[in-house]
């Protein structure tokens, strides 16, 4: 079993509820066991500013799925929630699920890069992740989460529950 951190985000169609429903959907998947779930956080959009704020969270799970299999499971959940892939970066979305960490592995495949790209600069990932992280969590190729947070301003991030 591998410990994995998954990022959840939404900014359309009642995003807080979408995140809660996605959490349940993930935890019900074969081969996945939920460990912890962060508070929900609100953050301004990274990309175009003419879209609603995001609601984000991070959950940790244990899995016996290979990383690419886990990605496919998460993409199916996104599709089930009405996710449309339009090729637009950082656009509005009903649900975004990202493999943030997969154990201590560094993975570079065409469809999957772990640790997730930009993980060390994104408050909406680091702060909820740190809330549920094991003591002294190390992000491969990046450093310890507490050190990364010192260099990562909140940028409008607010805990909402």
C-alpha positions as CSV (number, residue, x, y, z in Angstrom):
1,X,0.0,0.0,0.0
2,X,1.2,3.5,-0.9
3,X,0.2,6.7,0.9
4,X,-1.1,9.2,-1.6
5,X,-2.2,12.9,-1.4
6,X,-5.0,14.0,-3.8
7,X,-5.9,17.6,-4.5
8,X,-9.6,18.4,-5.0
9,X,-10.8,21.7,-6.5
10,X,-14.0,23.1,-7.9
11,X,-15.4,26.5,-8.8
12,X,-18.7,25.7,-10.5
13,X,-22.1,24.5,-9.5
14,X,-21.9,24.6,-5.7
15,X,-18.2,23.8,-5.4
16,X,-18.1,23.1,-1.7
17,X,-20.7,20.4,-2.1
18,X,-18.9,19.0,-5.2
19,X,-15.8,18.6,-3.1
20,X,-17.7,16.8,-0.4
21,X,-19.3,14.5,-2.9
22,X,-16.0,13.8,-4.7
23,X,-14.5,12.9,-1.3
24,X,-17.2,10.2,-0.9
25,X,-16.8,9.0,-4.4
26,X,-13.0,8.6,-4.0
27,X,-13.3,6.9,-0.7
28,X,-15.7,4.3,-2.2
29,X,-13.4,3.2,-5.0
30,X,-11.9,-0.2,-4.9
31,X,-8.3,-0.2,-3.9
32,X,-8.5,3.2,-2.1
33,X,-8.8,3.7,1.7
34,X,-9.3,7.3,2.9
35,X,-6.9,8.3,5.7
36,X,-7.5,12.1,6.3
37,X,-9.3,15.0,4.7
38,X,-8.5,18.7,5.1
39,X,-10.7,21.6,5.8
40,X,-12.2,23.3,2.7
41,X,-10.3,26.5,1.5
42,X,-11.4,29.3,-0.8
43,X,-8.9,30.8,-3.2
44,X,-8.9,33.2,-6.1
45,X,-8.5,31.5,-9.5
46,X,-5.0,31.0,-10.8
47,X,-5.8,31.7,-14.4
48,X,-8.4,34.0,-15.9
49,X,-9.9,36.2,-13.3
50,X,-13.3,36.3,-14.8
51,X,-14.3,33.1,-13.1
52,X,-15.6,32.3,-9.5
53,X,-13.2,31.6,-6.7
54,X,-12.2,28.0,-6.1
55,X,-12.9,25.7,-3.2
56,X,-10.0,23.4,-2.6
57,X,-9.1,20.5,-0.2
58,X,-6.6,17.7,0.1
59,X,-7.2,14.2,1.1
60,X,-4.8,11.4,1.9
61,X,-5.5,7.8,0.9
62,X,-3.7,4.5,0.9
63,X,-3.9,2.5,-2.3
64,X,-2.6,-0.6,-4.0
65,X,-3.3,0.9,-7.4
66,X,-0.4,1.9,-9.6
67,X,-0.1,5.7,-10.0
68,X,-1.4,5.7,-13.6
69,X,-4.4,3.5,-12.6
70,X,-5.2,5.9,-9.8
71,X,-5.1,8.8,-12.3
72,X,-7.6,7.0,-14.5
73,X,-9.9,6.4,-11.5
74,X,-9.7,10.1,-10.6
75,X,-10.4,11.2,-14.3
76,X,-13.4,8.9,-14.4
77,X,-14.8,10.6,-11.2
78,X,-14.1,14.0,-12.8
79,X,-16.0,13.0,-15.9
80,X,-18.9,11.6,-13.8
81,X,-19.1,15.1,-12.2
82,X,-19.4,16.8,-15.6
83,X,-15.8,17.8,-16.1
84,X,-15.3,19.1,-19.6
85,X,-11.7,19.1,-21.0
86,X,-11.6,22.1,-23.4
87,X,-7.8,22.4,-23.5
88,X,-8.0,25.7,-21.6
89,X,-5.5,25.9,-18.8
90,X,-6.7,27.1,-15.4
91,X,-10.2,27.6,-16.6
92,X,-13.4,27.1,-14.5
93,X,-14.3,23.5,-13.8
94,X,-16.9,21.4,-12.0
95,X,-14.2,19.2,-10.5
96,X,-10.4,18.9,-10.6
97,X,-8.7,15.9,-9.0
98,X,-4.9,15.8,-9.0
99,X,-2.4,13.2,-7.7
100,X,-0.2,15.4,-5.7
101,X,2.1,12.8,-4.1
102,X,2.4,9.1,-4.6
103,X,4.5,7.8,-1.8
104,X,8.0,9.1,-2.1
105,X,8.1,8.5,-5.9
106,X,9.0,11.0,-8.6
107,X,7.0,10.1,-11.8
108,X,7.3,11.6,-15.2
109,X,5.0,10.2,-17.7
110,X,3.1,11.9,-20.6
111,X,-0.1,11.9,-18.6
112,X,1.2,12.1,-15.0
113,X,3.9,14.1,-13.2
114,X,4.4,13.5,-9.5
115,X,4.9,15.5,-7.4
116,X,2.3,17.6,-9.1
117,X,3.7,20.5,-11.1
118,X,3.7,23.7,-9.1
119,X,3.0,22.0,-5.8
120,X,5.6,24.0,-4.0
121,X,4.2,27.4,-5.0
122,X,0.5,26.8,-4.6
123,X,-1.0,27.9,-1.3
124,X,-4.3,26.1,-2.1
125,X,-2.3,22.9,-2.2
126,X,0.4,23.3,0.5
127,X,-1.8,24.7,3.3
128,X,-4.6,22.0,3.2
129,X,-1.9,19.3,2.6
130,X,0.1,20.5,5.7
131,X,-3.1,20.3,7.8
132,X,-3.3,16.6,7.2
133,X,0.3,15.7,6.6
134,X,2.4,13.2,8.5
135,X,5.0,14.9,10.6
136,X,7.9,16.2,8.6
137,X,6.3,15.4,5.2
138,X,9.0,15.5,2.5
139,X,8.0,16.4,-1.1
140,X,10.5,14.6,-3.4
141,X,12.6,17.0,-5.4
142,X,11.1,20.0,-3.5
143,X,11.8,19.8,0.2
144,X,9.9,19.6,3.5
145,X,6.4,21.0,3.4
146,X,7.0,23.3,6.4
147,X,10.0,24.9,4.6
148,X,8.0,25.3,1.4
149,X,5.1,27.0,3.3
150,X,7.5,29.7,4.6
151,X,8.1,30.8,1.0
152,X,4.5,30.5,-0.1
153,X,2.2,33.4,0.7
154,X,-1.5,32.8,1.3
155,X,-2.4,34.8,-1.8
156,X,-6.1,35.2,-0.7
157,X,-6.4,31.6,0.6
158,X,-9.0,31.3,3.4
159,X,-10.2,28.4,5.4
160,X,-13.9,28.1,5.0
161,X,-14.8,25.2,7.4
